[in-house]
Amino acid sequence: MDKAPLVSIIIPNFNHSRFLRERLESVFNQTFEDFEVILLDDASTDNSVEILEEYAKDPRVSHLVVNKENSGSPFRQWQRGIELSRGEYIWIAESDDSCDPDFLLTCVAMMKNNPKAVIAFGGSITIDENSSKIEIDNDRWYDKRFKKRQGECRVFDGIRYITHNLIWINYIYNASGTLFRRDAYGDGSEFESCMKMRNAGDWLFWSIMATKGDVIEIYRKLNHFRFHSGSTTREGVNKGKSNGNLFDEDFIVLRHIFENTRIPILRKMIRLGALMKKIQRAQMSEEDRKAAYLKGKELLKYNKKDYLTERISKTLSNFIPGISTIRNDRL
């Protein structure tokens, strides 16, 4: 049997052949070369399969799997690719993104130098459908602390990373800019809930993964993250629009974090209050708002004290920097 590669690159394709070739070129032209490529097509309806078959002739491609029916969730494709992988590290390179030639070289070096690390990720330049840069700070590096870290790499204990960072938001928002350790995935049973999701599966995935070891943040823009203006999910998140169902997966992620990590009571109350505020301010019908509120209350047991605590803390944070908020708490 051939020697296993160090990295398995999974390219799950849905229906973006317009960008697929650009993605494939950015993968095959990486300066780090010890990798295999696993090509997955989730029943695309364009000419994506023709493009994938063309690149499958490259000896570094170990699998080409074409689904006859759509899996219904992007995370099912993650699962399929990981099951086929042989590498020590996994990179899920989404088909509509692209990356810097040194992405793998940088991330692999950091993982090798930090054997306890299970995740290494960098920043992303946001681009539109025409590959033009969009001035969106998805990395949230606007704070002076993070501007000073440009070019650096920092290693965080995974549990602390969850309780200070992932409890608030999915900072590891782009799988295309992330490398993770295959062993931390195990047989995949812990991650089965992620595979049933459509929107927040990655947030839950990284929250589980971070319990296995350290998290490395690389303060360099190593990836190009394509923003689709027509994406109803992303528009809903950014503009606060929802029919209520978008909150269902948020509830599941937060419940998992609360049940599996020790969160200080005040921080938990503030986080729950922030969720209540988000539901209150979302653009949805009152009927949907009430349904979302009640579902969250059932799963997370929040109450008016949580909401008031968040509101008071937000006001006091303007004068007392140590109070927990999404901005102050981030490591």
Solvent accessible surface area in square Angstrom, and as a share of the most:
residue,aa,sasa,rsa
1,M,215,0.96
2,D,115,0.59
3,K,173,0.73
4,A,49,0.38
5,P,15,0.10
6,L,33,0.17
7,V,0,0.00
8,S,0,0.00
9,I,0,0.00
10,I,0,0.00
11,I,0,0.00
12,P,0,0.00
13,N,0,0.00
14,F,51,0.21
15,N,77,0.39
16,H,54,0.24
17,S,20,0.13
18,R,157,0.57
19,F,12,0.05
20,L,0,0.00
21,R,103,0.38
22,E,69,0.31
23,R,0,0.00
24,L,0,0.00
25,E,76,0.34
26,S,18,0.12
27,V,0,0.00
28,F,20,0.08
29,N,92,0.47
30,Q,6,0.03
31,T,74,0.43
32,F,26,0.11
33,E,124,0.55
34,D,62,0.32
35,F,9,0.04
36,E,5,0.02
37,V,0,0.00
38,I,0,0.00
39,L,0,0.00
40,L,1,0.01
41,D,1,0.00
42,D,2,0.01
43,A,28,0.22
44,S,21,0.14
45,T,120,0.70
46,D,60,0.31
47,N,72,0.37
48,S,0,0.00
49,V,38,0.22
50,E,117,0.53
51,I,12,0.06
52,L,0,0.00
53,E,90,0.40
54,E,84,0.38
55,Y,27,0.10
56,A,29,0.22
57,K,169,0.72
58,D,35,0.18
59,P,132,0.83
60,R,77,0.28
61,V,20,0.12
62,S,45,0.29
63,H,64,0.28
64,L,58,0.29
65,V,35,0.20
66,V,67,0.39
67,N,38,0.19
68,K,199,0.84
69,E,144,0.65
70,N,90,0.46
71,S,46,0.30
72,G,34,0.33
73,S,9,0.06
74,P,36,0.22
75,F,12,0.05
76,R,74,0.27
77,Q,5,0.02
78,W,5,0.02
79,Q,28,0.13
80,R,99,0.36
81,G,0,0.00
82,I,0,0.00
83,E,105,0.47
84,L,33,0.16
85,S,15,0.09
86,R,81,0.30
87,G,3,0.03
88,E,75,0.34
89,Y,5,0.02
90,I,0,0.00
91,W,0,0.00
92,I,2,0.01
93,A,0,0.00
94,E,33,0.15
95,S,2,0.01
96,D,20,0.10
97,D,5,0.02
98,S,10,0.06
99,C,11,0.07
100,D,42,0.22
101,P,73,0.46
102,D,48,0.25
103,F,0,0.00
104,L,0,0.00
105,L,86,0.43
106,T,22,0.13
107,C,0,0.00
108,V,4,0.02
109,A,46,0.36
110,M,33,0.15
111,M,0,0.00
112,K,118,0.50
113,N,112,0.57
114,N,34,0.17
115,P,105,0.66
116,K,147,0.62
117,A,0,0.00
118,V,7,0.04
119,I,0,0.00
120,A,0,0.00
121,F,17,0.07
122,G,8,0.08
123,G,0,0.00
124,S,3,0.02
125,I,46,0.23
126,T,3,0.02
127,I,6,0.03
128,D,33,0.17
129,E,46,0.21
130,N,110,0.56
131,S,54,0.35
132,S,57,0.37
133,K,132,0.56
134,I,45,0.23
135,E,149,0.67
136,I,69,0.35
137,D,60,0.31
138,N,45,0.23
139,D,10,0.05
140,R,81,0.29
141,W,23,0.08
142,Y,98,0.37
143,D,23,0.12
144,K,156,0.66
145,R,83,0.30
146,F,3,0.01
147,K,123,0.52
148,K,161,0.68
149,R,19,0.07
150,Q,90,0.40
151,G,49,0.48
152,E,70,0.32
153,C,49,0.29
154,R,95,0.35
155,V,64,0.37
156,F,23,0.10
157,D,70,0.36
158,G,2,0.01
159,I,74,0.37
160,R,116,0.42
161,Y,0,0.00
162,I,2,0.01
163,T,11,0.06
164,H,34,0.15
165,N,0,0.00
166,L,0,0.00
167,I,0,0.00
168,W,17,0.06
169,I,45,0.23
170,N,23,0.12
171,Y,13,0.05
172,I,1,0.01
173,Y,49,0.18
174,N,11,0.06
175,A,8,0.06
176,S,0,0.00
177,G,1,0.01
178,T,1,0.01
179,L,0,0.00
180,F,1,0.01
181,R,34,0.12
182,R,54,0.20
183,D,118,0.61
184,A,14,0.11
185,Y,8,0.03
186,G,40,0.38
187,D,127,0.66
188,G,5,0.05
189,S,78,0.50
190,E,102,0.46
191,F,0,0.00
192,E,60,0.27
193,S,57,0.37
194,C,1,0.00
195,M,1,0.00
196,K,144,0.61
197,M,8,0.03
198,R,149,0.54
199,N,58,0.30
200,A,10,0.08
201,G,0,0.00
202,D,24,0.13
203,W,20,0.07
204,L,3,0.01
205,F,1,0.00
206,W,1,0.00
207,S,1,0.01
208,I,7,0.04
209,M,0,0.00
210,A,0,0.00
211,T,49,0.29
212,K,77,0.33
213,G,18,0.18
214,D,20,0.10
215,V,0,0.00
216,I,0,0.00
217,E,3,0.01
218,I,2,0.01
219,Y,1,0.00
220,R,92,0.33
221,K,80,0.34
222,L,2,0.01
223,N,1,0.01
224,H,58,0.26
225,F,18,0.07
226,R,1,0.00
227,F,34,0.14
228,H,30,0.13
229,S,64,0.41
230,G,62,0.59
231,S,27,0.18
232,T,114,0.66
233,T,48,0.28
234,R,79,0.29
235,E,56,0.25
236,G,7,0.07
237,V,85,0.49
238,N,100,0.52
239,K,113,0.48
240,G,24,0.24
241,K,91,0.38
242,S,18,0.12
243,N,88,0.45
244,G,6,0.05
245,N,92,0.47
246,L,41,0.20
247,F,7,0.03
248,D,34,0.18
249,E,24,0.11
250,D,21,0.11
251,F,0,0.00
252,I,61,0.31
253,V,0,0.00
254,L,0,0.00
255,R,92,0.33
256,H,48,0.21
257,I,2,0.01
258,F,28,0.12
259,E,125,0.56
260,N,83,0.42
261,T,14,0.08
262,R,230,0.84
263,I,24,0.12
264,P,69,0.44
265,I,125,0.64
266,L,94,0.47
267,R,33,0.12
268,K,61,0.26
269,M,46,0.21
270,I,3,0.02
271,R,20,0.07
272,L,6,0.03
273,G,0,0.00
274,A,20,0.16
275,L,1,0.01
276,M,13,0.06
277,K,33,0.14
278,K,93,0.39
279,I,2,0.01
280,Q,97,0.43
281,R,152,0.56
282,A,5,0.04
283,Q,108,0.48
284,M,25,0.11
285,S,60,0.39
286,E,122,0.55
287,E,141,0.63
288,D,46,0.24
289,R,45,0.16
290,K,134,0.57
291,A,58,0.45
292,A,4,0.03
293,Y,64,0.24
294,L,91,0.45
295,K,85,0.36
296,G,0,0.00
297,K,89,0.38
298,E,120,0.54
299,L,48,0.24
300,L,11,0.06
301,K,148,0.63
302,Y,2,0.01
303,N,69,0.35
304,K,156,0.66
305,K,146,0.62
306,D,7,0.04
307,Y,47,0.18
308,L,103,0.51
309,T,25,0.14
310,E,9,0.04
311,R,65,0.24
312,I,102,0.52
313,S,9,0.06
314,K,94,0.40
315,T,78,0.45
316,L,74,0.37
317,S,19,0.12
318,N,113,0.58
319,F,155,0.65
320,I,87,0.44
321,P,106,0.66
322,G,73,0.70
323,I,31,0.16
324,S,16,0.10
325,T,14,0.08
326,I,64,0.32
327,R,125,0.46
328,N,54,0.28
329,D,15,0.08
330,R,13,0.05
331,L,27,0.13
